[in-house]
Amino acid sequence: MIAVPVSVIGQQASGPRPIDLNKDSRQILNLLDVAFGPIPRGRGQRMLITPSAMHAGSLFGSRIGSYFGIVAPGFVWEEGGRIVGTLSLLEAHKPGRYLVANVAVNPQYRRRGIATGLMIFTMDYIHSLGGREVLLQVERDNDAANSLYSVLNFRSLGEVNRWEATSIQLRLVASPANQDVHIRPASRRDAEAAFLLDRRCMPFDLRWPNPPEPKMYEKSLWRRFSDLLNGRKMDIWVADAPLDRSRKRRMVGLAYIESEWSRPYEIAIRVPFEQKSRIERALLSTVVGQIKRNQSGRLRMSHPAQDDSMTALLKEANFTVKRSLRVMHIDIDRNG
């Protein structure tokens, strides 16, 4: 790695340093508004959260963090005592993996190498901790940021579209009858198969900030108690089809709606490529019908950008793409 020099202007250092959560929060929040534009709280598009919020087991941590705008740990770049650049750094659930978010530089200080300096400083720091890899998301059309990460030897793992809608705007999706396919609410016995299908259909490296754990689909007593404490609910449906013309059936698709206090509804449709033509529409129709009958509020869905059939269906249901993101990765062991 390349060392980043820190110069001194008068009595004040100029260059990168760790975020001081006690004194830097206000400047960082203002900088993010200047760099990205103001954003309503609770939309979950910025990592303004505490480290404890990264863990699924924490009660209320992520919600309190996002509601009050608590800044995540990371680094800032100072010029003459003024914070002009920032970067959030979070440790992923996978050992040795770190997540970079909120790379921002004040527009008046751009094209001076500050973003590059912050990234190099951060990767040096991760390397010193024994970290092995870094993931980040970048807007697909942000040419300057994409160029920066490419120069730093990050490679693309794929692209994800972030779709949004409201329950009022949502349109019902017609689904022709298919006697072979049976869509039903998931049971406790479906948990393992649902997790494996999810992992097969949606690359886990594209799941941000962390991929789901096997217990995501469990309906154990502890899971129900935890959901109750967190104001969380998850409705899951699975699609079954006959297996080799026998009476046995196999899971060929799943869908879920996840809700949590103060957050948009999260929706997912998971169908293997070979089953898309007959399963996707039926599952989306089920989800949309459930929402129109029982839910109100904002809806959000992350899905691989290259899935043309789902793209067409989501447009039919009146979803719109709010962000197109590229997930990028670097193996620090190979670039150290």
C-alpha positions, 0 to 999 in steps of 0.5 A, a space after each residue: 500500500 501507499 502511505 498517505 502524507 499528513 502535512 501541517 498548516 499552522 497548528 492544524 493537521 491536514 490529511 486523513 484521521 479517524 472520525 471522532 464521533 463526539 465532535 465530528 458528527 455535525 460536520 460530517 452530516 453537513 458534508 454529506 448533505 452538500 455532497 449528495 443532497 439532503 435526504 429524509 431520515 430513515 431511508 437507509 441509503 446512508 450508513 449513518 449508524 453505530 457499529 452495533 446496528 450492523 448486528 442482527 441481534 441488536 435490539 433497536 440499535 439500527 432503528 435508533 441510529 438511523 432515526 437520530 443520524 448517528 455517524 458511523 465510524 470511519 475517517 475524515 480528511 481535514 484541511 486547516 481544521 475543516 472536514 472536507 472529506 469523509 468515509 464510513 468503514 464498517 466490519 461485515 459479518 464475514 470475518 476479514 471483510 470490511 464495507 466502505 460507504 459514504 465516500 464524500 468530498 466537499 465540491 470545493 475540494 474535489 480533484 485534489 486527490 482527497 478521495 484517493 487519499 482516504 481510500 488508500 489510508 483506509 485500505 492501509 488501516 484494514 490491512 494492518 488489522 489483518 483484513 482480507 477484502 473490502 466491498 463498496 457500492 457506487 452509483 453505476 453512472 458516477 463515472 468519477 467514482 467508478 474510475 477512482 475504484 478501478 484505478 485502485 484495483 477494485 473489480 465489479 461483482 455485479 449491479 443491483 437496481 433499487 426499486 421503490 413504490 408506494 402501496 397507493 401507486 402499486 398496480 395489480 399484476 395479472 397471473 394466469 392460472 397454473 395448475 402445476 404450481 402451488 403458492 402457499 405460506 412458508 412453514 417451519 419445514 421450509 426454512 433450510 430450502 428457502 435459504 438455499 434457494 435465496 442464496 442460489 438466486 441472488 448472489 450474496 455479495 450483492 446483498 448490502 450490507 450483509 447477506 442473510 443468515 440461515 435463521 432468516 427463514 426460521 419461525 422459531 419461538 425465539 425468532 418470533 419473540 425477537 421480531 416482536 421486540 423489534 417491531 418486525 414482521 416477515 411474510 413468506 410464500 413459497 412456490 411448489 411444483 411437481 418433481 419428475 412427474 411424481 407426487 413429490 413437490 419441490 420449491 421452485 420460488 419464494 417471495 417475502 415482505 419484511 416490515 420493521 418499525 420506521 422503515 419501508 417494506 422490503 420485498 424480494 422475489 427469488 426464482 431460478 433462471 429455468 423457472 422464471 417464465 412461469 413462477 415470477 409473475 405468480 409470486 409478484 401477483 401474490 405479493 402485490 395482492 397482499 400489500 394492496 389488501 393489508 399494507 400501506 406505506 413505501 415499498 422497496 426492492 433490490 434486484 439484479 439489474 440484468 434480470 430483464 423479465 423481473 424488470 418488466 414485471 416491476 414496471 408493470 406493477 408501477 415500481 420505479 428505479 431509484 438507484 442503480 448500484 455497482 458492487 465492487 470488491 478488492 482482495 487486500 491480500 493480493 493488492 497489499 
